[in-house]
Amino acid sequence: MKERKRLLFLLAWALLSGALLWLPAPGEARPLGGLLALGALAPLLLLVRPGNGLSPKEAWWSAFLAGTVYYALSDIWLIHHFAGIFPFKSMGSAAVMLIGLFLYRRLASRIPLPLAAGLGWSAGEWLRARFPELPYPHHQVAHSLYLQSWFAGSASYLGEVGLNFLVAFFSGALAWVWVSWREGRPAKTKALAWAGAALALLGCNGVLARWSLAGIRTRPGPTVGLVQGMLPLFGKSLRGTDPSGFEEHLALTRELAREGPVDLLVWSETTFPIPIVQAPGSGLMPTVWWEKVNLDRARREAAYYAAEILQAASLSRGGGLVAGALALCPDRKEPKLLVLENRAFLWNREGRLLGSVSKRNLVPGGEFLPFLRRVPFGLGLSFTRFFQRLGVPTLQAGRGPLTLNLPATGRFGLAICYDNAFPDHFARATREGALWHLVLSNEAWYEDGAELDQMLAMTVFRALECRRAVVRCTNSGVTCLVGPDGTIGPVLKKKGRDRGFRGILRVRVPLISGTTWTASVSGWPGLGLLIFAFLLAFFLPPWPGGLPGGRMARIPKKREVSP
């Protein structure tokens, strides 16, 4: 009976831990406006802390269950289209979450728990946002506070990794107070001192955020027209957009033209009606589909469709068109074979193709199969062609510059959908001279899911980190402008909704000079934090204040469980 109660207690604690992480997330219930995120990690930290009376098996399985609950609730939209993938996605994300918790547990036996939580958790989240073959870097706890300017406003100095550290440190301090209250270890005065330090850190962050935002001075920039076409999820194939979808986009473009000229017309991700060939030479060239493409004819067709769009548009002098399209490009290992890339193309008002930017970060399982192209002996390409034949997208990640330039718009950075989740992408584009950023995205997958709000939360972080306005043009919402100070608006809305309909939006992009420390150093502080946490966890001498029981030894059966 006692063993059964013990298991029920652990199960309840794990479910509570996962639910608390989910509640303040963007798009969810968000009690207290997301402020619950500041302490949401505490139950999970208590679950895996050293010396809590749990065996390693009990602690890690409980933490894995908590993570699975968290990501399952966050990714519930997957059930609509990919029910078979849903459990694997949730469990895969939970498994990656254990990396940060493992570092935290090692550190907690060597340094005070709040510091261990801040270092271990933020190092794990930094890893998750740097390796595209790991599960999605969405749903970071700091993202829950994207509407709190006193917290997120300091991102231009602390970056995403620093704000994750603050959240985990504060949760660690709360967990430390719990340990002192339940077990008398450490002394209550010491635990309260750490709680006071956590509050002081949040206060200092608030001062830094206010100072950072107060220094922003903007000037009017280009006028951008955004087309939200609401293509159905499966309304296009790898060969191009359905003709009716193209006509609907043209109709919206004409409606936008009646409101006056814009400096830049934008169609969202992969809305161009045909793949655009980006290969030198002429004649026939084989593709990954075992077909051959006439390069000259493909270029003429692309020019024809671009001219149709430009004819429907109203552009200012020096203006142009940006449209997302699938591109047929030479494979980097087999240059005589054309493979697919996800790109955004820029044409000027006269219809001349000026350049393109490729999607850097492909969606694992959605746009590429992890590690497939790394299979040796040429088998990677063979497998790619096999899965492509079955209809499984296996795209090639892009290379080259991340910015485009027009006289009417100035130089701007370009990101495509999943790129929105990666801070280094925007930091690099800012260093290349981008005055503002444009995101093309197709989020019809999510329907009304909270993932749309998660994407918006990450956009706010990208804008604050680089102190640049970010314009989002999506297929189904949320299409909007995020200012360099993180403010959201204007937003394309219809009957109070910001998603799930066709529409157009004109925005005037605010510009700002200079750059930020976060954009300048990019991911180096996070890498340094990861190396320091690893060395401290395994090699450096321990600091005073760590918890005993680092191996989480098994306890006598009669002892009560105290997470």
Buried (B, 14 or more C-beta within 10 A) or exposed (E): EEEEEBEEBBEEBBBBBBBBBBBBBBBBEBEEEBBBBBBBBBBBBBBBBBBBBBEEEBBBBBBBBBBBBBBBBBBBBBBBBBEEBBEEBBBBBBBBBBBBBBBBBBBBBBBBBBBBBBBBBBBBBBBBBBEBEBBBBBBBBBBBBBBBBBBBBBBBBBBBBBBBBBBBBBBBBBBBBBBBEEEEEBEEEBBBBBBEBBEEBBEEBBEBBBEBBEEBEBEEBBBBBBBBBBBEBEBBEBEBBBEEBBEBBBBBBBBBBEEEBBBBBBBBBBBBBBBBBBBEEEEEBEBBBEEEBBBEEBBEBBBEBBEBBBEBBBBBEBBBBBBBBBBBBBBEEEEEBBBBBBBBBBBBBEBEBBBBBBBBBBBBBBBBBBEBBEEEEEEBBEBBBEBBEEEBBBBBBBEEBBBBBBBBBBBBBBBBBBBBBBBBBBBBBBBEBBBBBBBBBBBBBBBBBBBBBBBBBBBBBBBBBBBBBBBBBBBBBBBBBBBBBBBBEEBBBEEEEBBBBBBBBBBBBBBBEEBBBBBEBBBEBBBEBBEEBBEBBEEEEEEEBBBEBBEBEEBEEEEEBBB
